[in-house]
Amino acid sequence: MDAREIIERYESGERDLSKANLRGANLSQANLSGAILCEAGLSVSNLSGADLSRTDLREANLCWANLTGANLSGVDLRDADLTEANLKKANLRGADLWFTNLSGANLNGANLMGADLRLAHLNGARLSQACLSRANLWLADLSKANLENADLNRASSWLANFGEASLSGANLSGAYFRGANMSQVNLSRANLSEINLRGANLCEACLREANLRGADLSQTDMSNADLSGADLNQANLNGATVLSTQLGAANSLTGAILPDGARFD
């Protein structure tokens, strides 16, 4: 099945195009909104600017596909493989990406607001300036991902793995990262105000000049973390593993609850 045939079938009213083999097809700017493309072969295909909103792409193969600027809002990509796919500036708002493989994918500037990314594989993915506000990242793997200047406002990342990721300048205000692995993460100049990091692993994390005002850092492991110039006003550090010399490098601790439960005045 080639690109012309798939478009003709769609335009004639057919919607179930499951298991179609469209490897390397040029579907740039195509309208396939609401189509059923379960288990479709779309690796190395060109879907740039395509309208795939509300499309069913469960278990589809989209490895190395070009989805630059595509509309994928409300799409179902559960169990799909998008390894090394190009999704730069794509619209994935409200998309279902449960257990989706996005390893090494380019999601720079993509809109993932409210997306379901539970158990998704995003290791090594590029998410610079991406919008992940209110996204669900429970148990997702974002190790070594680039999330510089990304928006994760109120994102939920319980037990997610961010090991060695870069979140420099990112907005994580009000986010839920309880129990997350943030070891060796670069959070320099990031906004973590009111974040819940209770029980998280922040070993060797860089929090230089980060905004941690009102953050819940209780029971966190901050061994060898860099807190130089960080704002820890009103932060909760009760039970945290952190040295007084580390806290001494912070810019401010006014009103913070220290590891021993005492409040810093």
Secondary structure, 3 states (H helix, E strand, C coil): CCHHHHHHHHHCCCCECCCCECCCCECCCCECCCCECCCCECCCCECCCCECCCCECCCCECCCCECCCCECCCCECCCCECCCCECCCCECCCCECCCCECCCCECCCCECCCCECCCCECCCCECCCCECCCCECCCCECCCCECCCCECCCCECCCCECCCCECCCCECCCCECCCCECCCCECCCCECCCCECCCCECCCCECCCCECCCCECCCCECCCCECCCCECCCCECCCCECCHHHHHCCCECCCCECCCCCECC
